[in-house]
Amino acid sequence: MRLAALALTLAAVAAPTPARADDKVAGSASWIAGGAGVPSWAPDGRGVDVALVDSGVVPVHSLAGHVVYGPDLSSERDDRNLRNLDTFGHGTHLAGLIAGRDAVTGFAGVAPGARLVSVKVAGADGETDLARVLGALDWVRRNHDAPGYNIRVVNLSLGVASDDYRSDVLAYAVEQLWQAGIVVVAAAGNNGRDAGALDMPADDPFVIAAGASDTKKTAGPYDDRVADFSSWSRTRTPDLVAPGTSLLSLRVPGSTLDTEFPGGRVGDLFFRGSGTSQAAAVASGVVARLLSARPDLNPDQVKAMLRFGAVDLPDPSAADGAGRIDLRRTLASRTPNAASVRQHLAPAVLDPEKLAGELNDSGKDMGPAAQWEGRRWSGRRWSGRRWSGAAWIDD
């Protein structure tokens, strides 16, 4: 993104104007939250930090006071005009779904009381690499309970082609977070019924793998089905699905996605997007509200309760796992004994030689090399068009 374009972006968000008329804006909070079975009386996520490992966040009106910044590991980290900011447009969109709140327009995310901790790993081109993602996850692990932080949830709306998780470097990294008491929510991927496997790290069975449900643009969940782009797998299925189609959230004027997909704009402030990226963000917001209500839950308990409370959809379990996420049903259940829901799974094992090899590869300029096909973000559709994502290559 040109510096001039970013200057226009910052000027636009410094003094926001009300959105143009759109009957979905004022009702966005109830529409998104309603699709996730979130009752209005449930705690709003207050006291819970959600780490968003993504393309950064622009603190637009709905996020003012709701975002703190971790390290910027992207290619833009040395530019003080771009550092931590979202020049791509993906991270801010997800941030709004998780914790946005704006009294003027009535917009709100799923957990408007939660706080976001942004860890930027991608710039305006949406590209990142394994070293940056691993660095971000390690920072979260080391700082999740440092003074001033209470990171209980990590949102990972990115993915790479899956291999055996037991020897996968990324799987090992997310399991370290899980064992440290941090709930990891990962996007299942957007390869539809022919996917064969979920994207990694969602393919790691320890974490919460979120597929996308299609709300049919109705407030009620009774006509929901699994979105046609959401990845299926008969081996490691999604744990659940959450609303992920045509979701209204925050726009970054002049960002890459805003420029490439003008049809997604709604008024001056908002943007519509679809994908398991968005579904993961909704699920992360639900987790924040659950932990706000029951802060003593460990990650295995959170996952078990969400699965127990999910509403089965008329789709195969390979597509929706336990079903559509539903916080109301989850909160109505008792907290399970920790021992009874402990996940007895083979853990991923770190292979130092494999790690060194992958980090070495991620530092090379691979260009459009075919071997990097599939190393992608998990937000695919913007205003009805498929976004093919970006290769995980270094700058």
C-alpha positions as CSV (number, residue, x, y, z in Angstrom):
1,M,0.0,0.0,0.0
2,R,1.3,3.5,-0.8
3,L,2.0,5.8,2.2
4,A,-0.5,8.3,0.8
5,A,-3.2,5.7,0.7
6,L,-2.6,4.8,4.3
7,A,-2.6,8.5,5.3
8,L,-6.1,8.7,3.8
9,T,-7.1,5.6,5.7
10,L,-6.0,7.0,9.1
11,A,-7.7,10.3,8.4
12,A,-10.9,8.4,7.6
13,V,-11.0,6.5,10.8
14,A,-9.9,9.4,13.0
15,A,-13.3,11.1,12.6
16,P,-15.8,8.5,11.5
17,T,-19.1,9.4,10.0
18,P,-22.3,7.3,10.5
19,A,-22.7,4.5,8.0
20,R,-25.1,4.9,5.1
21,A,-28.5,3.3,5.6
22,D,-28.3,-0.4,5.8
23,D,-30.8,-2.5,7.8
24,K,-28.1,-5.0,8.8
25,V,-25.7,-2.5,10.4
26,A,-27.7,-1.7,13.5
27,G,-28.7,-5.3,13.9
28,S,-25.3,-6.7,13.3
29,A,-24.6,-7.6,16.9
30,S,-27.8,-9.6,17.4
31,W,-27.6,-11.1,13.9
32,I,-24.0,-12.4,14.3
33,A,-24.4,-13.4,17.9
34,G,-27.8,-14.9,17.4
35,G,-26.4,-17.2,14.7
36,A,-23.9,-18.4,17.4
37,G,-26.6,-18.9,20.0
38,V,-25.3,-16.1,22.2
39,P,-28.0,-14.8,24.7
40,S,-27.9,-11.1,25.5
41,W,-27.5,-11.8,29.2
42,A,-24.3,-13.8,28.8
43,P,-21.1,-12.1,30.0
44,D,-19.6,-10.0,27.2
45,G,-16.1,-11.3,27.4
46,R,-14.9,-8.7,29.8
47,G,-11.6,-9.6,31.5
48,V,-10.5,-11.9,28.6
49,D,-7.7,-11.1,26.1
50,V,-8.0,-12.6,22.6
51,A,-4.7,-12.8,20.7
52,L,-5.2,-12.2,17.0
53,V,-2.3,-13.5,14.9
54,D,-3.1,-11.9,11.6
55,S,-2.4,-8.9,9.3
56,G,-2.6,-6.3,12.1
57,V,-5.4,-4.1,13.3
58,V,-6.4,-0.5,12.5
59,P,-8.0,0.9,15.6
60,V,-11.1,2.2,13.8
61,H,-14.0,3.7,15.8
62,S,-15.5,0.3,16.9
63,L,-12.2,-0.9,18.3
64,A,-11.0,2.2,20.1
65,G,-9.7,1.2,23.5
66,H,-10.2,-2.5,22.7
67,V,-6.8,-3.2,21.1
68,V,-3.3,-3.5,22.4
69,Y,-0.3,-4.4,20.3
70,G,2.2,-7.1,20.6
71,P,5.2,-7.3,18.3
72,D,4.9,-6.6,14.6
73,L,6.8,-9.4,12.9
74,S,5.7,-8.5,9.3
75,S,7.7,-7.0,6.5
76,E,6.3,-3.6,7.5
77,R,7.6,-3.6,11.1
78,D,10.4,-1.1,10.3
79,D,8.1,1.5,8.8
80,R,6.7,3.6,11.7
81,N,3.8,4.7,9.6
82,L,2.7,1.1,9.0
83,R,3.9,-0.7,12.1
84,N,1.1,-2.8,13.7
85,L,-1.5,-1.4,11.3
86,D,-3.6,-3.5,8.9
87,T,-2.8,-2.6,5.4
88,F,-4.3,-5.8,4.0
89,G,-7.8,-5.5,5.6
90,H,-8.1,-9.0,7.0
91,G,-7.1,-8.6,10.6
92,T,-9.4,-5.6,11.2
93,H,-12.3,-7.4,9.8
94,L,-11.8,-10.3,12.2
95,A,-11.1,-7.9,15.1
96,G,-14.5,-6.3,14.6
97,L,-16.3,-9.7,14.6
98,I,-14.6,-10.7,17.8
99,A,-14.7,-7.5,19.9
100,G,-16.0,-4.5,17.9
101,R,-18.4,-2.1,19.7
102,D,-19.8,1.2,18.4
103,A,-22.7,3.0,20.1
104,V,-23.3,5.4,17.2
105,T,-24.0,2.7,14.5
106,G,-25.1,-0.1,16.9
107,F,-22.4,-2.4,15.5
108,A,-20.9,-4.9,17.8
109,G,-18.9,-8.1,17.6
110,V,-19.6,-11.3,19.5
111,A,-17.6,-10.4,22.6
112,P,-17.5,-6.6,22.8
113,G,-16.2,-6.6,26.3
114,A,-13.1,-8.6,25.4
115,R,-9.8,-7.0,24.6
116,L,-7.7,-7.8,21.5
117,V,-4.0,-8.4,21.5
118,S,-2.8,-7.9,17.9
119,V,0.3,-9.7,16.7
120,K,1.0,-8.8,13.1
121,V,2.6,-11.3,10.8
122,A,1.6,-10.1,7.3
123,G,1.7,-6.8,5.4
124,A,-0.3,-5.3,2.5
125,D,0.2,-8.3,0.2
126,G,-1.2,-10.7,2.8
127,E,2.0,-12.8,2.7
128,T,3.7,-14.3,5.7
129,D,6.0,-17.2,6.5
130,L,6.5,-20.0,9.0
131,A,9.2,-18.2,10.9
132,R,6.9,-15.2,11.6
133,V,3.9,-17.3,12.6
134,L,6.1,-19.4,14.9
135,G,7.6,-16.3,16.4
136,A,4.1,-14.9,17.0
137,L,2.9,-18.0,18.7
138,D,6.0,-18.2,20.9
139,W,5.5,-14.5,21.9
140,V,1.9,-15.3,23.0
141,R,3.1,-18.4,25.0
142,R,5.7,-16.4,26.8
143,N,3.5,-13.3,27.5
144,H,0.0,-14.7,27.9
145,D,0.0,-14.1,31.7
146,A,2.6,-11.4,31.9
147,P,1.7,-8.2,33.8
148,G,-1.1,-6.4,32.0
149,Y,-2.1,-9.5,29.9
150,N,-4.7,-12.2,30.3
151,I,-4.5,-14.0,27.0
152,R,-6.9,-16.9,27.2
153,V,-7.8,-17.3,23.5
154,V,-5.7,-17.3,20.2
155,N,-7.4,-16.8,16.9
156,L,-5.6,-18.4,13.9
157,S,-7.4,-17.7,10.6
158,L,-4.6,-19.0,8.5
159,G,-3.6,-22.4,7.3
160,V,-1.2,-24.5,5.4
161,A,-1.5,-27.8,3.6
162,S,-1.9,-30.5,6.2
163,D,0.5,-33.4,6.9
164,D,0.7,-35.7,9.9
165,Y,0.2,-33.4,12.8
166,R,2.3,-35.5,15.1
167,S,5.5,-34.3,13.2
168,D,4.2,-30.9,12.1
169,V,6.1,-27.9,13.4
170,L,3.0,-25.6,13.5
171,A,1.0,-28.3,15.3
172,Y,3.8,-28.5,18.0
173,A,3.6,-24.7,18.4
174,V,-0.2,-24.6,18.9
175,E,-0.1,-27.5,21.3
176,Q,2.4,-25.6,23.5
177,L,-0.2,-22.9,23.8
178,W,-3.0,-25.3,24.5
179,Q,-0.9,-27.0,27.3
180,A,-0.2,-23.5,28.7
181,G,-4.0,-23.0,29.2
182,I,-4.7,-21.0,26.1
183,V,-7.6,-22.0,23.9
184,V,-6.6,-22.1,20.2
185,V,-9.3,-21.5,17.6
186,A,-8.2,-22.3,14.1
187,A,-10.0,-21.9,10.7
188,A,-10.8,-25.3,9.1
189,G,-10.1,-24.1,5.6
190,N,-12.1,-23.2,2.5
191,N,-11.7,-26.2,0.2
192,G,-15.2,-27.6,0.4
193,R,-16.3,-31.2,0.5
194,D,-13.3,-32.3,-1.6
195,A,-10.8,-30.9,0.9
196,G,-9.7,-34.4,2.2
197,A,-8.1,-32.7,5.3
198,L,-8.5,-29.6,7.3
199,D,-5.9,-26.9,7.0
200,M,-3.1,-27.0,9.6
201,P,-3.2,-26.0,12.4
202,A,-6.9,-26.8,12.5
203,D,-6.0,-30.4,11.5
204,D,-4.3,-30.8,14.9
205,P,-7.0,-32.6,17.0
206,F,-6.1,-30.8,20.2
207,V,-7.3,-27.4,19.1
208,I,-10.8,-26.1,18.2
209,A,-11.3,-26.4,14.4
210,A,-14.0,-24.0,13.2
211,G,-15.8,-24.6,10.0
212,A,-18.3,-22.1,8.5
213,S,-22.1,-22.2,8.6
214,D,-24.3,-20.4,6.1
215,T,-26.8,-18.3,7.9
216,K,-28.9,-17.8,4.7
217,K,-28.9,-14.1,5.8
218,T,-31.6,-14.8,8.4
219,A,-31.4,-13.9,12.1
220,G,-32.8,-17.3,13.1
221,P,-30.5,-20.3,13.0
222,Y,-33.1,-22.8,11.9
223,D,-32.3,-22.7,8.2
224,D,-28.5,-22.9,8.7
225,R,-26.4,-25.3,6.8
226,V,-22.7,-25.8,6.3
227,A,-21.3,-23.3,3.9
228,D,-20.3,-24.8,0.6
229,F,-16.7,-23.6,0.8
230,S,-16.1,-24.9,4.3
231,S,-13.6,-27.8,4.4
232,W,-14.8,-31.4,5.0
233,S,-12.8,-34.2,6.5
234,R,-13.8,-37.7,7.5
235,T,-10.6,-38.3,9.6
236,R,-10.1,-35.1,11.6
237,T,-13.5,-33.4,11.3
238,P,-14.2,-29.8,12.2
239,D,-15.1,-29.6,15.9
240,L,-18.0,-27.3,15.1
241,V,-19.2,-24.6,12.7
242,A,-20.0,-20.9,13.3
243,P,-21.5,-18.2,11.1
244,G,-19.1,-17.5,8.3
245,T,-21.1,-16.1,5.3
246,S,-21.5,-12.5,4.3
247,L,-20.6,-11.2,7.7
248,L,-20.6,-7.5,8.2
249,S,-17.5,-6.1,10.0
250,L,-15.0,-3.3,9.9
251,R,-13.6,-1.8,6.8
252,V,-10.1,-0.4,6.3
253,P,-10.4,2.1,3.5
254,G,-7.6,1.9,1.1
255,S,-6.4,-1.5,2.2
256,T,-5.7,-4.3,-0.3
257,L,-9.0,-6.1,0.2
258,D,-10.9,-2.9,0.2
259,T,-9.4,-1.9,-3.1
260,E,-9.7,-5.3,-4.8
261,F,-13.2,-6.0,-3.6
262,P,-15.2,-2.7,-3.7
263,G,-18.4,-4.7,-3.8
264,G,-17.9,-5.7,-0.2
265,R,-18.2,-2.2,1.1
266,V,-21.2,-1.2,3.1
267,G,-21.4,2.5,3.6
268,D,-18.2,4.2,4.7
269,L,-17.3,2.1,7.7
270,F,-18.2,-1.5,7.0
271,F,-17.3,-4.5,4.8
272,R,-18.8,-7.9,4.2
273,G,-16.7,-11.1,4.0
274,S,-17.1,-14.8,4.1
275,G,-14.8,-17.7,5.0
276,T,-13.7,-19.9,7.8
277,S,-11.6,-17.0,8.9
278,Q,-14.7,-15.2,9.9
279,A,-16.2,-18.4,11.4
280,A,-13.1,-18.8,13.6
281,A,-13.4,-15.2,14.7
282,V,-17.0,-15.7,15.7
283,A,-16.0,-18.9,17.6
284,S,-13.2,-17.0,19.3
285,G,-15.7,-14.4,20.5
286,V,-17.9,-17.2,21.9
287,V,-15.0,-18.7,23.7
288,A,-14.2,-15.3,25.2
289,R,-17.7,-15.0,26.6
290,L,-17.6,-18.5,27.9
291,L,-14.4,-17.8,29.7
292,S,-15.7,-14.5,31.0
293,A,-18.6,-16.5,32.6
294,R,-16.4,-19.4,33.8
295,P,-12.8,-18.2,34.1
296,D,-11.5,-21.5,35.7
297,L,-12.1,-23.6,32.6
298,N,-9.1,-25.2,31.0
299,P,-8.9,-25.6,27.2
300,D,-10.1,-29.2,27.1
301,Q,-13.1,-28.2,29.2
302,V,-13.9,-25.3,26.9
303,K,-13.7,-27.5,23.8
304,A,-15.9,-30.3,25.4
305,M,-18.5,-27.8,26.5
306,L,-18.8,-26.2,23.1
307,R,-19.1,-29.5,21.4
308,F,-21.7,-30.7,24.0
309,G,-23.7,-27.5,23.4
310,A,-23.6,-27.5,19.6
311,V,-26.7,-27.9,17.6
312,D,-26.4,-30.6,14.9
313,L,-27.1,-29.4,11.4
314,P,-28.6,-31.6,8.6
315,D,-25.1,-32.1,7.2
316,P,-22.6,-35.0,7.6
317,S,-20.4,-34.8,10.7
318,A,-17.5,-34.6,8.2
319,A,-18.7,-31.1,7.5
320,D,-20.0,-29.8,10.8
321,G,-18.5,-31.9,13.5
322,A,-20.6,-31.6,16.6
323,G,-22.8,-29.0,14.9
324,R,-23.4,-25.2,15.0
325,I,-21.9,-23.4,18.0
326,D,-24.5,-22.4,20.6
327,L,-23.4,-20.5,23.7
328,R,-26.8,-20.5,25.3
329,R,-26.9,-24.3,25.3
330,T,-23.3,-24.4,26.4
331,L,-23.9,-22.2,29.4
332,A,-26.9,-24.2,30.4
333,S,-24.7,-27.2,31.0
334,R,-22.6,-28.0,34.0
335,T,-18.9,-27.7,34.0
336,P,-17.5,-31.1,33.2
337,N,-14.9,-32.7,35.5
338,A,-11.5,-31.8,34.0
339,A,-10.3,-35.4,34.1
340,S,-13.4,-36.7,32.3
341,V,-12.8,-34.5,29.2
342,R,-9.0,-34.6,29.1
343,Q,-7.9,-35.2,25.5
344,H,-5.7,-38.4,25.5
345,L,-4.1,-37.8,22.1
346,A,-0.6,-38.4,20.8
347,P,1.1,-35.0,21.0
348,A,3.1,-33.5,18.2
349,V,6.8,-34.0,18.6
350,L,9.3,-31.3,17.6
351,D,11.9,-32.5,15.1
352,P,14.8,-30.0,15.3
353,E,16.1,-31.0,11.8
354,K,12.7,-30.6,10.2
355,L,12.2,-27.3,12.0
356,A,15.6,-26.0,10.7
357,G,14.8,-27.2,7.2
358,E,11.4,-25.5,7.2
359,L,12.7,-22.3,8.6
360,N,15.5,-22.3,6.0
361,D,12.9,-22.7,3.3
362,S,10.7,-20.0,4.6
363,G,13.5,-17.6,4.4
364,K,14.0,-18.0,0.7
365,D,12.3,-16.0,-2.0
366,M,10.2,-18.8,-3.4
367,G,8.1,-16.6,-5.7
368,P,5.1,-18.4,-7.1
369,A,6.7,-21.8,-6.7
370,A,4.2,-24.6,-6.9
371,Q,5.5,-26.3,-3.7
372,W,4.0,-23.3,-1.7
373,E,0.6,-23.7,-3.2
374,G,-1.9,-24.2,-0.4
375,R,-0.1,-22.2,2.2
376,R,-2.9,-19.8,2.7
377,W,-5.1,-17.6,4.8
378,S,-8.5,-19.0,5.5
379,G,-10.7,-16.1,4.4
380,R,-11.7,-16.8,0.9
381,R,-14.9,-15.0,-0.1
382,W,-15.3,-11.2,-0.3
383,S,-18.6,-10.0,-1.6
384,G,-19.4,-13.3,-3.2
385,R,-16.0,-13.8,-4.9
386,R,-13.4,-16.2,-3.9
387,W,-10.2,-14.8,-2.6
388,S,-7.4,-17.2,-3.4
389,G,-5.3,-16.1,-0.5
390,A,-1.5,-15.6,-0.6
391,A,1.4,-18.0,-0.7
392,W,3.4,-18.2,2.5
393,I,6.6,-16.8,1.1
394,D,9.2,-14.4,2.5
395,D,9.7,-10.9,1.2
